Amino acid sequence: MRRRIAVALAVSGLVVACSTQVDRVTVGPTAATPETAATGTADSTPGAPATTTPPSTTLAPAPMAKAITDAPAVQVAGARTEQAYDAFVAQVILDLDSFWVTTYPAIAGGGTYEPLERGVWPVWTEAEGVPGCGGERRTSYPEIEDNAFYCPDEDFIAFDDELLFPRLEDDFGRYTVAMVLAHEWGHAIQARLGSSLPGVITELQADCFAGSWMDRVRDGGAAGLQLTDPDLRLAITGILEFRDSPGTSADDEGAHGSAFDRLGSFQDGLEGGARACEAYAASPPVVLELPFNDLTDASTQGDMPLETLVSSVPADLDRFWGALLERAGAAFGGLSRTVQSYPAGGPYPQCGGLTTSDFEQGVVYCPSPEFVAYELGGANARLHTTIGDFSVGVLFADRWAEAVQRRLGLGTEGGPAALQRDCLTGVWVEDVVPRPTRQQEFNISPGDLDEAVRTYLLFTEDAEESAEAALARIGSFRSGVVTGLESCGL
């Protein structure tokens, strides 16, 4: 977070298109730079021929794969080392094909899905015959290292079989590997639809298409694939790793979206199916990627010290909710004057109903006598160090949201009330997104929205809640940011 900003809010309609040759996936918080894959025409057998199965036909379950080549689309040329994920990857590819055979007609006016003409290529150092993209003769391993891409010119998908997929499986589980394949398949679907979307929106729609397939797996509709709750949580964590670096502009060539943007699009597909993704062509999602002010701002990644945060955030929350409730005819005297601190491990301020575990979360709200208190060190220091300053800012915003619920006579207990607070937090966050037309004392900085997403994921994990609960909290927060109070039931 930061106290001064005068930069533009990046909106979906104001982004540029990425390379028309290759989409690349780069792991980690870096802006992916699309390049033309340099190599060439394959001399191996193309992928499976186009299907003529009518859209209404119910396909037989995909056979159980034992080797990566059990998926006819997979093309292997050369002495390849078997990987532990081979049977899984083959099953994913078989099911992606099956999914799009039945799903594509619904988003393409009844058109028939055509399988990848040149298939899916694992690429390693000694791989042979991998097709090229963009007029080049062949794709060499250095062209694909630590990446995966879909090539529309030759209609194939390639992935790093030597470093990227083994590392993703080790770090984030097999369903993150599956998500990369599903994302690239999403680009293949865009090519079949003849889509022409701005750069970042192209990437987000592919994330959405991947989410629509993952919903099928989650519901048990994918033969040979079973998505457990830990699998889904790891896949979500993997999505966060594919975000652009904080400070990347949506206008930058190769921008793929923040974690907030990308996870939001994945959720659109997971909850709304492929139709929700196809709708991006007419109604693209808002993209929130904010550049840093200057080199000094970038050097701190927009993070402010905790002692600055605990004065700046409460003051701005008072400003925002005071003005909003006043317009609604409800009084809000403000809470910033009540803020106090307590040492890690206690002693804690006296408040009936609050437990030790409440205080250990880092920030508490006490309705009577009314005050907000925060922990010196402890959870707040850990959150600030491991996630960033806005992780603690989310805690403060949640406590203000509870105070707002009480002012309006709303319930504060149970899951629906908690989700409403997440939504209200998003409403405040939208107001502190910097805009060039307004000077404001406090604004969020690049990376803060991603920090909020990571915070909700951590909180639900610490509370031993499901990945579905994490998605619900993130979704409510996102609704508040994008849609406003109406999405919060107010």
C-alpha positions in Angstrom: 0.0 0.0 0.0 1.1 3.6 -0.4 0.0 7.1 0.5 0.4 8.9 -2.9 -0.4 7.8 -6.4 -1.6 9.4 -9.6 -1.6 6.6 -12.1 -4.3 5.0 -14.3 -6.6 2.2 -13.5 -6.1 -0.5 -16.1 -9.4 -1.5 -17.6 -9.9 -4.5 -19.8 -10.7 -2.4 -22.9 -7.4 -0.6 -22.7 -4.9 -3.5 -23.1 -2.9 -4.5 -26.1 -2.8 -7.8 -27.9 0.0 -10.3 -27.2 1.9 -12.2 -29.8 -0.1 -14.0 -32.5 2.5 -16.7 -32.7 3.0 -18.2 -29.3 1.5 -18.0 -25.9 4.0 -18.8 -23.2 3.4 -19.7 -19.5 6.1 -18.5 -17.1 6.1 -19.7 -13.5 6.7 -17.1 -10.8 5.8 -13.4 -10.4 7.3 -12.2 -13.6 5.8 -10.8 -16.7 5.8 -13.4 -19.4 7.3 -12.3 -22.7 5.8 -13.9 -25.7 8.3 -14.9 -28.4 8.1 -16.6 -31.7 9.1 -20.2 -31.3 12.1 -20.7 -33.6 12.1 -24.1 -35.2 10.3 -26.0 -37.7 8.3 -28.4 -39.6 7.9 -31.7 -37.9 8.6 -35.0 -39.7 6.6 -37.0 -37.3 3.0 -38.2 -37.5 0.3 -35.5 -36.9 -2.2 -35.8 -34.1 -5.5 -37.6 -34.3 -7.8 -36.7 -37.2 -10.8 -34.4 -36.7 -13.8 -36.0 -35.1 -17.2 -36.1 -36.9 -19.1 -37.0 -33.7 -22.4 -35.0 -33.6 -22.7 -32.5 -30.7 -25.5 -34.5 -29.1 -23.5 -37.8 -29.0 -22.5 -39.1 -25.6 -18.9 -40.3 -25.9 -17.7 -43.5 -24.3 -15.5 -42.9 -21.2 -11.9 -42.2 -22.1 -9.7 -45.3 -21.7 -7.4 -45.5 -18.7 -3.9 -44.3 -19.8 -0.8 -46.1 -18.6 1.8 -44.2 -20.7 1.9 -40.7 -22.0 1.5 -42.0 -25.6 -1.8 -43.6 -24.7 -3.2 -40.2 -25.6 -3.2 -40.2 -29.4 -2.6 -36.5 -29.5 0.8 -36.9 -27.7 3.7 -36.9 -30.1 7.1 -38.2 -28.9 10.1 -38.4 -31.1 13.5 -39.4 -29.7 14.7 -41.1 -26.5 12.5 -39.6 -23.9 12.9 -40.3 -20.1 9.6 -41.5 -18.6 8.1 -39.1 -16.0 6.1 -39.9 -12.9 3.2 -37.9 -14.3 3.0 -39.6 -17.7 -0.2 -41.6 -17.2 -1.8 -38.6 -15.5 -0.9 -36.2 -18.3 -2.2 -38.6 -20.9 -5.5 -38.9 -19.0 -5.8 -35.1 -18.8 -5.2 -34.8 -22.6 -7.7 -37.5 -23.3 -10.3 -35.8 -21.2 -9.6 -32.3 -22.5 -10.3 -33.6 -26.0 -13.5 -35.3 -24.8 -14.6 -32.2 -22.9 -14.3 -29.9 -25.9 -16.0 -32.3 -28.3 -19.1 -32.0 -26.2 -18.7 -28.4 -25.0 -17.4 -26.6 -28.0 -20.7 -26.7 -30.0 -22.5 -24.9 -27.2 -20.2 -21.9 -27.5 -19.7 -22.1 -31.3 -23.2 -22.0 -32.6 -23.3 -25.8 -33.1 -19.9 -26.0 -34.8 -17.8 -29.2 -34.4 -14.7 -29.2 -32.4 -11.6 -30.2 -34.3 -8.7 -31.9 -32.4 -5.2 -30.4 -32.4 -3.9 -30.9 -35.9 -0.3 -31.5 -34.8 -1.0 -32.7 -31.3 0.8 -32.2 -28.0 4.6 -32.3 -27.8 6.7 -32.9 -24.7 10.0 -31.2 -25.3 13.3 -32.1 -23.7 17.0 -31.4 -24.6 17.3 -34.2 -27.1 13.7 -34.2 -28.4 13.4 -34.6 -32.2 11.0 -33.4 -34.8 9.1 -30.9 -32.7 7.2 -28.6 -35.1 8.2 -25.0 -35.4 6.0 -22.0 -35.0 5.9 -18.8 -37.1 7.7 -20.1 -40.1 10.6 -21.6 -38.4 11.6 -25.2 -39.2 11.8 -26.7 -35.7 11.3 -25.9 -32.0 14.4 -26.6 -30.0 14.5 -27.1 -26.2 15.9 -23.6 -25.5 12.8 -22.2 -27.1 10.5 -24.0 -24.7 12.6 -24.2 -21.6 10.6 -23.5 -18.4 7.5 -22.8 -20.6 4.5 -24.2 -22.4 2.8 -22.7 -25.4 0.1 -23.1 -28.0 1.1 -22.4 -31.6 -1.9 -21.3 -33.7 0.0 -21.4 -37.0 0.6 -25.1 -36.7 -2.1 -26.0 -34.2 -0.1 -27.7 -31.6 0.8 -27.5 -27.9 4.3 -27.9 -26.6 5.6 -28.0 -23.0 8.9 -28.3 -21.2 9.0 -31.9 -20.1 12.5 -31.7 -18.6 12.2 -28.8 -16.0 8.8 -27.1 -16.0 6.3 -30.0 -15.6 8.5 -32.0 -13.1 9.0 -28.8 -11.0 5.3 -27.9 -11.1 4.4 -31.4 -10.0 6.9 -31.3 -7.1 5.9 -27.8 -6.0 2.2 -27.6 -6.6 0.9 -31.0 -7.5 -0.3 -32.6 -10.7 -3.4 -30.5 -11.1 -1.3 -27.4 -11.6 0.3 -29.3 -14.5 -3.2 -30.1 -15.7 -4.1 -26.4 -15.4 -1.2 -25.4 -17.7 -2.4 -27.9 -20.3 -6.0 -26.7 -19.9 -4.9 -23.1 -20.3 -3.1 -23.8 -23.5 -6.1 -25.8 -24.8 -8.1 -22.7 -24.1 -5.9 -20.8 -26.6 -6.6 -23.6 -29.1 -10.4 -23.1 -28.5 -9.9 -19.3 -29.1 -8.2 -20.1 -32.5 -11.1 -22.3 -33.5 -13.6 -19.6 -32.5 -11.7 -17.0 -34.5 -11.3 -14.9 -31.3 -9.5 -11.6 -31.5 -9.3 -10.2 -28.0 -6.8 -7.7 -26.4 -3.7 -9.4 -25.0 -4.5 -9.7 -21.3 -8.2 -10.6 -22.0 -6.9 -13.4 -24.3 -5.0 -14.9 -21.4 -7.8 -14.4 -18.9 -10.3 -16.1 -21.2 -7.9 -19.1 -21.5 -7.8 -19.2 -17.7 -11.6 -19.2 -17.7 -11.7 -22.0 -20.2 -9.3 -24.0 -18.0 -11.6 -23.4 -15.1 -14.6 -24.7 -17.0 -12.8 -28.0 -17.6 -11.7 -28.1 -14.0 -15.3 -27.9 -12.9 -16.0 -31.1 -14.9 -13.1 -32.8 -13.0 -14.3 -31.4 -9.7 -17.8 -32.8 -10.3 -16.4 -36.3 -11.1 -17.2 -36.2 -14.8 -13.6 -36.8 -16.0 -12.8 -40.4 -16.6 -9.8 -41.5 -14.6 -9.3 -38.2 -12.8 -10.3 -37.3 -9.2 -9.8 -33.9 -7.8 -9.4 -33.8 -4.0 -9.7 -30.7 -1.9 -5.9 -30.6 -1.3 -5.5 -30.9 -5.1 -7.7 -27.9 -5.7 -5.9 -25.9 -3.1 -2.6 -26.7 -4.7 -3.9 -25.8 -8.1 -5.1 -22.4 -6.8 -1.7 -21.8 -5.3 -0.2 -22.7 -8.6 -2.3 -20.1 -10.3 -1.0 -17.5 -7.9 2.5 -18.4 -9.1 1.6 -17.6 -12.7 0.8 -14.0 -12.0 2.6 -11.0 -13.5 5.1 -9.3 -11.3 3.7 -6.4 -9.3 4.0 -3.2 -11.3 3.4 -4.9 -14.6 1.0 -2.8 -16.7 -1.9 -4.5 -18.5 -0.6 -2.6 -21.6 2.8 -4.4 -21.4 3.5 -6.9 -24.2 3.2 -10.3 -22.7 1.1 -9.4 -19.7 -1.0 -12.3 -18.5 -2.8 -10.7 -15.5 -2.3 -10.4 -11.7 -3.2 -13.3 -9.4 -6.4 -11.4 -8.6 -7.3 -11.2 -12.4 -6.2 -14.8 -13.2 -7.9 -16.5 -10.3 -11.0 -14.5 -10.9 -11.2 -15.7 -14.5 -10.5 -19.3 -13.4 -13.4 -18.9 -11.0 -15.6 -17.6 -13.8 -15.1 -20.8 -15.7 -15.3 -23.0 -12.6 -18.7 -21.5 -11.6 -20.2 -20.4 -15.0 -18.8 -22.9 -17.4 -17.5 -22.3 -20.9 -20.4 -20.0 -21.8 -19.2 -17.5 -19.1 -15.8 -17.6 -20.8 -17.1 -17.1 -24.3 -19.0 -14.1 -23.1 -15.6 -12.3 -22.6 -15.7 -11.5 -26.3 -18.7 -9.1 -25.7 -18.2 -8.3 -22.0 -14.5 -8.6 -21.0 -13.6 -8.6 -17.3 -12.0 -5.6 -15.6 -8.2 -5.9 -15.4 -6.5 -4.4 -12.3 -2.8 -4.2 -13.0 -1.2 -1.1 -11.4 2.3 0.3 -12.3 4.6 1.6 -9.5 5.0 5.3 -9.1 8.7 5.3 -9.3 11.9 3.4 -8.6 11.6 4.0 -4.9 8.1 2.7 -4.9 9.2 -0.4 -6.8 12.1 -1.0 -4.5 9.7 -1.5 -1.6 7.2 -3.4 -3.8 4.7 -0.8 -2.5 4.9 -2.1 1.1 4.7 0.4 3.9 6.0 -0.3 7.5 3.5 -1.7 9.9 3.6 1.4 12.1 2.5 3.4 9.1 -0.2 1.0 8.1 -1.9 0.9 11.5 -2.5 4.6 11.2 -3.1 5.0 7.5 -5.6 2.2 6.9 -7.9 2.9 9.9 -8.1 6.6 9.0 -9.0 5.8 5.5 -11.6 3.1 6.5 -13.2 5.8 8.7 -13.2 8.2 5.8 -14.8 5.7 3.4 -17.5 4.1 5.7 -18.3 7.4 7.4 -19.2 9.1 4.1 -21.0 6.0 2.8 -23.1 5.5 5.9 -23.9 9.2 6.2 -25.3 9.1 2.7 -27.4 6.1 3.7 -28.7 8.0 6.8 -26.8 5.8 9.3 -24.3 7.2 11.8 -20.7 6.1 11.9 -18.6 7.8 14.5 -15.4 6.1 13.3 -13.1 3.6 14.9 -9.6 4.9 14.3 -9.6 6.9 17.5 -10.2 3.6 19.4 -7.3 1.7 17.9 -4.9 0.2 20.4 -2.1 -2.4 20.5 -1.3 -5.4 22.5 1.8 -7.5 22.8 2.2 -10.9 21.1 1.0 -13.5 23.6 -0.8 -11.0 25.8 -1.9 -9.5 28.1 -4.9 -8.8 25.9 -7.5 -6.0 26.1 -10.6 -6.9 28.0 -13.6 -7.7 25.8 -16.4 -10.2 26.5 -16.7 -12.9 23.8 -13.2 -12.6 22.4 -10.9 -15.6 22.9 -7.2 -16.1 22.8 -7.4 -17.5 19.3 -9.2 -14.3 18.2 -6.3 -12.1 19.5 -3.8 -14.5 17.9 -5.2 -13.6 14.4 -3.6 -10.2 14.7 -6.5 -7.7 14.7 -9.7 -7.8 16.7 -12.9 -5.8 16.9 -14.7 -5.5 20.2 -18.3 -4.2 20.0 -18.7 -3.3 23.7 -16.8 -1.4 24.8 -16.1 -0.6 21.1 -12.5 -0.7 20.0 -10.1 -2.2 17.5 -6.8 -3.7 18.7 -3.8 -5.1 16.8 -1.0 -7.3 17.8 2.6 -6.0 18.0 4.7 -8.6 16.2 3.2 -12.1 16.2 0.8 -12.8 13.4 0.9 -9.3 11.9 4.7 -9.4 11.6 4.5 -12.8 10.0 1.9 -11.7 7.5 3.8 -8.6 6.7 7.0 -10.6 6.0 5.5 -13.6 4.2 2.7 -12.0 2.2 3.0 -8.2 2.4 1.5 -5.2 4.2 -2.0 -5.5 2.7 -2.4 -8.8 4.4 -2.7 -6.9 7.6 -4.7 -4.3 5.8 -7.3 -6.9 5.0 -7.6 -7.8 8.7 -8.3 -4.2 9.6 -10.8 -3.8 6.7 -12.7 -7.0 7.9 -13.0 -5.6 11.4 -14.4 -2.3 10.1 -16.8 -4.3 7.9 -18.1 -6.0 11.1 -18.7 -2.6 12.7 -20.6 -1.5 9.6 -22.8 -4.7 9.8 -23.6 -3.8 13.4 -24.4 -0.1 12.5 -26.9 -1.4 9.9 -28.4 -4.0 12.2 -27.1 -6.9 10.2 -26.0 -10.3 11.5 -22.3 -10.8 12.2 -22.2 -14.5 13.0 -21.9 -17.5 10.6 -20.6 -18.1 7.1 -22.9 -15.7 5.2 -22.0 -12.8 7.5 -18.3 -13.5 7.0 -18.6 -13.6 3.2 -20.5 -10.3 3.4 -17.5 -8.8 5.3 -15.2 -10.0 2.6 -17.4 -8.4 0.0 -17.5 -5.1 2.0 -13.7 -5.2 2.2 -13.7 -5.4 -1.6 -16.0 -2.4 -1.8 -13.5 -0.3 0.2 -10.6 -1.6 -1.8 -12.2 -0.5 -5.1 -12.4 3.0 -3.7 -8.7 3.1 -3.0 -7.6 1.9 -6.4 -5.7 4.9 -7.7 -7.1 7.0 -10.5 -5.5 9.8 -12.4 -8.6 12.0 -12.0 -8.4 12.0 -8.2 -5.9 12.9 -5.5 -6.4 10.9 -2.3 -4.3 10.5 0.8 -4.3 6.7 0.7 -4.3 4.2 -2.2 -3.5 0.6 -2.7 -0.3 -0.3 -4.6 0.7 -2.9 -7.2 0.5 -6.4 -5.6 -2.0 -5.5 -2.9 -4.9 -7.3 -4.6 -2.7 -10.4 -4.9 -1.8 -10.1 -1.3 -5.5 -10.1 -0.4 -6.0 -13.3 -2.4 -3.1 -15.0 -0.8 -4.4 -13.9 2.7 -7.8 -15.5 2.1 -6.1 -18.7 1.0 -3.9 -18.7 4.1 -6.7 -17.9 6.5 -8.9 -20.7 5.3 -6.0 -23.2 5.4 -5.1 -22.2 8.9 -8.8 -22.6 9.9 -8.7 -26.0 8.3 -11.4 -24.9 5.8 -11.8 -26.3 2.4 -10.4 -25.0 -0.9 -14.1 -24.3 -1.8 -14.3 -22.1 1.2 -11.2 -20.2 0.1 -12.7 -19.7 -3.4 -15.9 -18.5 -1.8 -14.1 -15.9 0.3 -11.9 -14.8 -2.7 -15.0 -14.6 -4.9 -16.9 -12.4 -2.4 -13.9 -10.1 -2.1 -13.7 -9.9 -5.9 -17.4 -9.2 -6.2 -17.0 -6.2 -3.9 -14.1 -4.9 -5.9 -15.7 -5.3 -9.3 -19.4 -4.9 -8.7 -19.7 -2.8 -5.5 -22.2 -2.8 -2.6 -25.1 -4.4 -4.6 -23.1 -7.6 -4.7 -22.8 -7.5 -0.9 -26.6 -7.6 -0.3 -26.8 -3.9 0.6 
